[in-house]
Amino acid sequence: MATVHREDQSFFEGAAGRRLRPRELPGVAAVEAAPPQHLVDVYYDTADLRLLRRGGTLRCRTSGGEPGWRLTVPGADGEPREITVPLDAGAPGAVPARLAVLVRARTRGRELVAVARLRTVRSRVLLLDRRGRTLAELLGERVSAKALPKGRLAGGRRTWARTGLTLVAGGDELRAAVARVLRGQGLRPAATGAEGAEGAGGAGGAERAGLAELARLLRAESGGEGEGGGGGGGGATAAALAAYLRRHTERLVALDLAVRLDEPDAVHQMRISQRRLRSALTAHRGLLRRRRTDRLGEELRWLGGLLGRARDAEVTGARLAAQAAELTAPADDQELRALLERWFSHRYRQAHTEVLAVLDGPRYRRLLDSLERFAERPPLREQAATGRSVARRTLRRECRRTGRRLRTAFAQSPGDRRDEAVHQARKAAKRARYAAECLYPALGARGRRLADDLKAIQQPLGRYQDAVVAEQTILLVAAEARRLGRDTFGYGVLYGAQRDHAEADLAAARRAWARVERR
């Protein structure tokens, strides 16, 4: 299937009143209409629309098209994620358990009920040239939506229509001609953006084309119109902090689904979001009321510790598996690789099971609620109104702290004391980096350059720390191999390889720190 770019799509509010004629359109020899489709979709949400308010929809198509369940939520990258299951995946009229689990971070475990029914009539028209090639496709949808009483709504009803034009082999001249004809029939261009671009331009757009209309219907019926919060006031630094907290809170919630699906690197990415949030609270505690900030920081620390066990098993396992695959005789040993795989797979599965249990628990739900309230209206102190000077002071403080720890680490001889000093320097560099990232909007290009330099410190120190963790783990796996009566020569080779680049990593961090000092 050819990729359709958004610049090749146009959208109009309303439905065409008559069929287009070839003579009205340049290059069009025939207009071919497919029989209309009649679709019935039932939408499910909590009674107070928690899923919709957090950007998700869950619908069950009971008639027309491809019947079945479809969950659509924002992904961690901002793009929509879609998960489908068959119509009979659960009891009739009940949300399948596998979907209900995936949205718990958004619903906070509340019951999902039918809140709206959409009836859609979809028409599809192809514009063909003399050789039968498709020049463009016109997709029209007429939707009637009704709020359902199970959602505690008053049963309001709303209707809308939308027409989408997708250019295939046609050009701008054809687009302009179609637009002229449709405007002549009373249609008006629709707003572009996420809701328009995902609407009538392709199959499956019935619910997405009218998502804003559906949201207005449901929110109006539930008394939710006009809802929204501010960032709590303050200057440029306060605004940047509030936006950063909101962005990474949303990302944490989005990654919840990826962790539940056990997608590669999902636990690691969720832990990074947790660390960014905690670092922002810690670095900017001078701008925030300490009581709420410290309590939330402790809860984030708890979540990070839990995620860290699964993350370490995943990352260290991948590191050692890659290194073991490169071993040559006599260290190359298939039993070694098999034991490493079993060891880390078992520990990851165990840690991931613990993570899932916590994600379904009340403490995690309370943490998400607290994060959202905090991010929507941060408890700012008066100092937050002083603008960019606060941002500069914050970064100077974080950089000085990083510098002290780096100098301590660089002064140590190889051994346990240096390993611990490098670990502390890495944590300081990461916190400073996240503080700089948070303050991009307040500091502009200078803040971005500083964050890049701090990242260049953090990454080699992170590789150093990964080597330390890998060494400790190799000793444990080698002890298990000895217990099983197996040769451990290959483990010794792996152990010796961990620090091969340690001095180079420290030198890279030293050079990056010199750039920060010059800034």
C-alpha positions, -999 to +999 in steps of 0.1 A: +000+000+000+014+034-009+021+058+019-003+088+019+013+120+033-008+145+052-001+172+026-019+150+001-051+151+022-078+178+025-108+178+048-142+195+047-170+199+072-202+185+058-213+160+032-214+164-006-249+170-017-245+153-051-221+131-070-191+148-086-191+150-125-160+142-146-164+173-166-159+194-135-126+179-127-094+181-149-081+147-160-110+127-145-127+104-170-149+085-146-163+087-111-168+053-094-188+050-062-187+020-038-219+009-019-222+028+014-211+012+046-233+013+077-212+012+109-223+010+146-197+017+173-202+017+210-177+037+231-166+026+266-151+048+293-154+054+330-185+073+341-164+105+345-146+100+311-111+094+325-100+076+293-112+103+270-098+131+292-064+115+289-065+112+251-077+076+246-108+059+231-121+024+234-147+013+210-165-018+201-177-021+164-208-042+165-219-038+129-203-030+095-167-028+084-146-051+106-164-058+139-142-059+170-127-039+198-101-012+192-082+008+219-065+040+207-042+058+231-013+083+227+021+065+226+052+075+244+064+091+211+032+111+208+018+090+179-014+071+184-012+034+195-039+011+183-046-024+198-074-045+184-090-077+197-119-098+182-155-090+190-159-122+210-128-116+231-149-110+262-184-115+275-212-098+254-213-061+262-183-063+285-149-049+279-123-077+273-101-081+304-069-077+283-080-042+272-092-031+306-058-039+321-040-019+294-059+013+303-056+011+341-031+040+342-057+062+325-088+049+342-072+044+376-090+011+378-125+025+375-152+004+358-155+008+320-191+013+309-208+022+275-209+060+273-219+067+236-231+050+205-221+062+170-240+053+139-220+061+107-228+060+071-196+059+051-194+066+013-163+061-009-158+076-043-129+071-067-118+096-093-103+077-123-084+088-154-088+072-189-065+043-180-085+035-149-058+048-126-071+063-093-063+100-092-080+107-059-103+092-033-132+110-017-144+095+016-176+109+033-190+101+067-223+111+083-223+104+120-250+103+146-237+101+182-258+095+213-247+096+249-257+065+268-272+066+303-247+041+317-222+068+316-244+090+339-251+112+309-284+127+300-287+110+266-278+139+245-274+135+207-251+152+181-247+147+144-219+157+121-206+150+086-171+152+071-156+147+037-120+139+031-100+141-002-069+120-006-047+126-037-033+093-051-020+101-087-036+135-090-021+168-084-028+203-070-050+212-100-074+183-092-073+192-055-083+228-062-111+217-086-126+193-061-124+219-033-142+244-056-170+220-063-174+210-026-174+247-015-200+253-041-222+227-023-218+245+010-189+225+025-162+244+043-126+235+049-121+216+082-094+225+107-062+206+102-043+189+129-044+156+146-081+153+147-086+163+111-056+145+096-067+112+111-103+116+101-120+110+069-088+104+050-088+067+054-106+036+065-112+033+102-117+071+106-153+070+118-146+075+154-114+096+149-129+120+124-155+131+149-135+126+181-137+163+189-174+163+184-178+131+205-157+147+233-178+179+232-210+158+234-198+137+263-181+165+282-211+188+278-234+161+291-212+154+321-207+190+329-170+190+318-170+218+293-144+245+299-123+222+321-086+228+322-059+241+345-031+265+344+005+261+352+003+279+386+016+313+376+051+325+379+078+335+353+096+318+325+113+293+347+080+284+364+063+279+331+091+257+318+091+236+349+053+231+348+054+221+311+083+197+317+064+180+346+032+177+324+052+163+295+069+136+314+039+127+335+020+121+302+050+100+290+050+080+322+014+071+317+019+063+280+048+040+289+026+021+314+009+004+284+043-005+268+055-021+301+022-041+305+028-054+269+064-062+278+078-043+249+116-041+245+132-013+265+098-002+279+108-006+316+141+013+309+122+042+292+096+043+320+124+045+346+140+074+326+107+093+328+105+086+365+141+099+369+134+130+349+104+139+370+123+132+403+153+152+391+131+182+382+115+182+416+149+179+434+168+204+413+140+230+415+129+224+451+138+261+458+109+271+436+084+246+451+068+241+485+090+215+500+063+195+519+045+183+487+077+181+467+095+159+491+066+135+495+061+131+458+099+127+453+099+098+478+071+081+459+090+085+427+121+070+443+100+040+454+088+035+418+123+039+404+137+013+427+111-012+416+117-004+379+155-005+384+155-042+391+138-051+359+158-025+340+192-039+352+183-074+343+172-064+308+202-040+301+229-061+317+216-093+301+216-077+266+252-063+272+266-097+283+248-117+256+262-094+229+297-098+244+294-136+248+284-139+211+318-123+202+339-146+222+364-168+203+379-202+212+387-213+238+364-189+256+335-194+232+310-217+249+274-224+239+267-235+275+279-201+288+256-182+264+227-205+273+232-201+311+235-163+307+202-163+288+184-184+314+199-164+343+188-130+330+155-142+315+145-156+349+155-125+368+138-102+343+106-122+343+106-122+381+112-084+383+087-077+355+060-097+374+067-075+405+064-044+383+030-055+370+017-062+405+027-027+416+012-011+384-022-026+394-019-015+430-034+015+449-001+031+457+009+035+421-026+049+412-022+074+440+012+084+427-002+090+392-030+111+406-005+131+426+017+136+396-011+149+374-024+173+401+012+185+408+020+189+371-012+208+364-007+233+392+028+231+407+029+245+443+052+274+434+068+297+459+072+334+453+107+331+440+093+313+409+082+347+395+116+361+392+122+347+357+153+335+339+177+345+367+163+316+388+170+292+359+206+304+357+212+301+394+197+266+394+219+254+366+250+269+382+243+251+414+237+218+397+269+222+376+290+231+407+277+200+424+285+179+394+320+194+392+328+186+428+318+150+424+337+146+391+369+160+406+366+135+434+361+107+409+390+117+387+413+119+416+407+083+427+429+053+418+411+023+403+392+004+428+360+003+448+364+039+460+366+052+424+337+031+413+315+046+440+328+081+432+320+077+395+285+064+404+279+096+425+293+118+397+271+101+371+240+108+392+249+144+396+256+149+359+222+133+351+203+155+375+221+186+360+213+174+325+176+169+333+175+204+349+190+219+318+165+200+296+136+213+318+148+249+314+151+249+276+122+273+271+136+297+297+172+297+285+169+289+248+200+277+229+223+281+258+203+256+279+202+231+250+240+233+245+246+228+282+222+198+283+241+182+254+274+187+271+261+172+303+247+143+284+283+138+270+295+135+306+267+112+318+269+087+290+305+076+294+300+075+331+269+054+325+290+029+305+315+028+333+287+020+358+272-007+335+306-024+335+307-023+373+272-039+375+282-065+348+313-075+368+293-082+399+267-101+380+293-122+361+306-134+395+272-146+405+266-164+372+300-180+373+293-193+408+261-209+395+282-225+366+307-239+391+279-254+411+266-271+380+301-284+374+307-264+342+339-248+329+341-211+339+370-199+317+346-179+294+332-160+324+367-150+333+372-136+298+339-117+300+348-103+334+382-091+322+365-074+292+342-051+313+369-025+321+386-025+287+373+010+280+370+024+316+399+048+313+387+060+279+352+066+293+366+087+322+387+107+297+356+114+276+338+126+307+367+148+316+367+165+282+330+170+283+333+186+317+359+210+304+334+222+279+308+228+306+333+248+327+341+270+296+303+277+293 
